[in-house]
Amino acid sequence: MLNKVVTKLKLKAVKFTHILPYIKNREELKLYKYYVEHGVPKALSFDFNTIRRMTLAYVERMRVGNDVFLYKYSESTTQPNIYSSIYACMIKSLYAKQLDNKEKQAWASYFNGFQSQDDGLFRDTNVANDIFENEDWWGARHLAAHVVIAYTALGMKPSFDFKFLESVYEPRTMINWLESRDWINRFDFVGNEIMNYGVLLQYSRDVFNNQHAGVAIKVMLDWLEKSIDSATGLWGHGPFDSAEKLSRAVQGAYHIYPLFFYDNRELPHKEKIIDNVLATQNQLGGYGVKLNSSACEDIDSIEPLIRLTKINDYKRLIIKQSLHRALPWLLTNMNEDGGFVFRRNEAFVYGHEEMSSGVNESSMFATWFRTLCLAYLINYLNSKSVYQLNRVPGYEFN
């Protein structure tokens, strides 16, 4: 099977090399060339230890000063922040980088210094702005859903439970909150909202033994199971009759599926989900409408495909072929400095100017999210755990 995949990758690279002179769009030409010259060779000679060494070296270059826990976001930013520190911690954990007890304590103390006892959320003035409290694709609740992964990697937990969740403990209140989301116009953003609340409810239930959180997450999952579209396996309002609409629907659903998987809860309409997620893959092997698919778009399709094919025989061979095609594209997004880009050939600002990266500049968010995607992909294709995945609600668990 692997030999066939290697042969196909070589033939694909040759095919793309032949069509390069005929590509008129300059940006597409640049992307195809980078894929052929960088992504395919890295995939054909994939070496875990080399990738590990390069990426950990990049993370160290983002360290500020001598403290083990202070990191900035990219070469072009100046201030360390808690988000970047969390990404560094998670990347080190994925690569099983060992920390001694003193380092773990220092990192946990750093995180603890940002937590509010009033609501349990974390706030850093270096990334404070007018959207931090109000959005869920980035900001306070999104940050909290990430920091619990870092605490788990350190073998610790936050000082305080997430008190802000009290607003959705009561079943009727939870249902009202779910029904009031903008499922029509902002479903991809709604997915982030639900994931943030759901992940922190699961964490509060399991780590702080919070029974109220346990009741609330069950009500949430009951409602979501009843609300999923039986025709698509997605949420929101179809039909998803364009590539853009389907992509947004899959991105939104990706943030909800892990809540079911983490609780080992049956996810309905798995075959429909597989069909729709497979349909998001593009010619270069990424899973976005644009050829230079983003870190989010790629993992939003790759992770559910891997989880679903482990528990379902439907289109298993096709899924495996799709995932093999994804590997050279993921590595096309790796720079020679060992970091990764969010979207090849484009600059990106992630919520705040101190979380920005220039065109083809590596960043901590992109490096973590693409490394996490590689972890799922390589562990699956190798049929063994090369990367280390901790069990924690949300983004990272086997």
HELIX and SHEET records of a PDB file:
HELIX    1   1 LEU A    2  ILE A   19  1                                  18    
HELIX    2   2 LEU A   20  TYR A   22  5                                   3    
HELIX    3   3 ARG A   26  TYR A   34  1                                   9    
HELIX    4   4 TYR A   35  GLY A   39  3                                   5    
HELIX    5   5 VAL A   40  LEU A   44  1                                   5    
HELIX    6   6 PHE A   48  ARG A   61  1                                  14    
HELIX    7   7 ILE A   82  LEU A   94  1                                  13    
HELIX    8   8 ASN A  101  ASN A  112  1                                  12    
HELIX    9   9 THR A  125  VAL A  127  5                                   3    
HELIX   10  10 ALA A  140  LEU A  154  1                                  15    
HELIX   11  11 LYS A  163  VAL A  168  5                                   6    
HELIX   12  12 PRO A  171  GLU A  179  1                                   9    
HELIX   13  13 PHE A  187  VAL A  207  1                                  21    
HELIX   14  14 GLN A  211  SER A  227  1                                  17    
HELIX   15  15 ALA A  243  TYR A  254  1                                  12    
HELIX   16  16 TYR A  257  TYR A  262  1                                   6    
HELIX   17  17 LYS A  270  LEU A  278  1                                   9    
HELIX   18  18 ALA A  295  ILE A  311  1                                  17    
HELIX   19  19 ARG A  316  THR A  332  1                                  17    
HELIX   20  20 GLU A  353  MET A  355  5                                   3    
HELIX   21  21 MET A  364  ASN A  382  1                                  19    
SHEET    1   A 2 PHE A 348  VAL A 349  0                                        
SHEET    2   A 2 SER A 356  SER A 357 -1                                        
END                                                                             
